[in-house]
Amino acid sequence: MRLVFPVLVLAACHGKFTETAEALDRYRSGRAHLERGEPVEAAEDFADAARLDPTSVALVAWQAHALAEAGDLEGAVRVLSGQAPSGTVTPLMRYNRACYLARLGRSLEALDSLQRAVQEDPDLVAAARIDPDLVLLAGTPGFEAVVGHPAVQARMAGEEGAILAGETYDLVLEVRGPEGMRLDLTWVGPALPGFEVRRIVDEAEEDGRHRTLTFTLFAGVAGEGTLGPWRLGVSGQALDLPAVAWEVVAPPGATPRTPPVLQPMGPGFWCPAEVLEGRATPSVGTWLGRLLVVHAPSDRVEVDPDAVTGSPLVLEVRRDGQIQAVAQARSWAPDAARAHVRVIAGTDPVLDAVVPAPQPPVRP
């Protein structure tokens, strides 16, 4: 639900300064309870504040919100179905009431409350078009007439269960919205962990009002995590989509693809397994001036010959007897300022970078 609250204004007239101060204290206490995940206590505080300051519609809205957070949607509807202590029923109260009714499955009541809200305040139409609670009303007769055009529904889903490393993984985005809608999908999560996009299929049905985008990803690394979250733009509207869980397991006896890692090595030396797992911390010791390249066992590593000297020190990362990765540690040439490093899988470069040479420590 896209919560819509009026600005909190506490009355301070007719000698009621004491009541106003107490109302503000109760409001602040309610907000603190909400932040601590205590919605029942918050609802009690907002109710007390509303009684102390009967002119504030915002306190009624906060009380209903706290009740809904506590799972008492019926209570939230009751609070917003009556008049505020001031005798006022605002469009914002009707809008929030429509959201709670929609979540309860009382579609016709929700549509009636929403219709009255947008009639009194047309600016609420924009919020109603993309409110995830009100999308539940999309099939209710008359809803499209209220919001001006079809509400947007969107869902991102991945494959259920674990997949094997080296296989593909389908991520599917389904969108229902206005005819001829334009989509703009943005990844707002962390970097894509061990996946490569191999194919995108865009299918349209029902005069362009139903779009399905299938992203086929190559899963090269065993592990688990989430893809996303995402931000979806649909013809000027914006929706936030939650992250999708994934799990990739290594097939028995197989070696999963290892993403290349470049690590300029400063003081000390540490195991490439720690580099792979993100736990690398230099130890105190002699400056070795090495360049560490971690890669899959079958990858080919190319480094500018003028940038390094001597033979590479080769290290292996094993798990349960299986080689997961190989690391090559190369010593920098004394006068080298940088090195061009390429890691090639088959015929495809999977890493192409220029790395500056580390500077030795300045000794007194």
Steps between C-alpha positions, in 0.01 A plus 500: 500500500623845416411670826358846457491715813414866548753724666489462876371823652422514870262767623627752755209730568229571757740431785560138403876519499529218756281266295694587185835427663369167629364413155839570345667279761259216428554540124878483542463195723283334236755561228774358724291188563453454125874528437558232766243268338236552771186596304247412773658743744533755219127480423418569866728804503350643178148446636590690817657779296188528280280539808728768639507693172165443322594738216774272357387267223858371465486334841197298392687387187801398708278303738347309207846436354626359830197271528561373147866437581381297799286289266172657610372613159141494626599736780672732253185509286285578806725789598481652151129423450397739772562870511819641641461658845469833322196373310696493172527219246779584256585355158820362651302305759277360226803403290675313781170333592469378139844340525414312818166385357674375185741294711198351681345398169205740536542629146171682447533692828861581419407630154224717646740652756765555233255660260388750763863573591609582144184703435591722795873504420586413136872507583454161669440332164874486425568311825203267444627391157813339643402422860568127553196472730264653248632281217288233671196689369610478137227247414225685682245660262546876494858505630657608171247783473607625844876497442486619137680204343580140596703459816845352461568152631852360495667187630860382484560129561793260474521125474399298804761285668871480436661476157837357403798719429563513128130499416261782416257673734184678383388822665148598389337844520123516439335840460135594444425862429382753244495417131833560326678547833871584504715309751819613670654244737784609728709276724538669839660210687864398535706392199380192312665210691648250258231525231531598135197612299478273195155574353198729548157413357226766494147367441188722471137393523156662523577803284824566683340513844668179617878477460727217605878547502709187552866552589709185447808516721802271497576393856873448526568513873361285780342691788177665606363851537252736338458667162374856535312684636372676187334824400253475213382801303177448306399789274611758756388306808748344744475174692748336737535123458656282771815297454477139379678223689737266312710196580762343275673175597807340348431169323682200647852477367469825303690821539281814497611807313698736721468872427846652446636703790790745485670577828814718518693356791658734749663411833483131577325224313165324538318204356296553180208319667467802726500727196220295344293515817557872554688453826850599387692709754871568445728366769800689632817393329750571228379683193485242222364720223294229330192503278245225576264383222233252611319319218327179396733200447443493123552876446807642331674799662696758302710769667728757334841324501680829570291561815595182686813301562578140585273199486149519645431354841198270447247433778187286491173535689340160570170398657434132574783401271371704207701790358282809521749759386860559412701806599813632340716737703745694286779727619504849354797614295702764692416783258140395419230762553201292390403165351241405240331178611262285293320183607365294210242219521524300179511779245305759702673757724325500838725763655702778337652752741795728560637478853738757651810363667496528882746740657750356747480635852714804575765401753648759735 
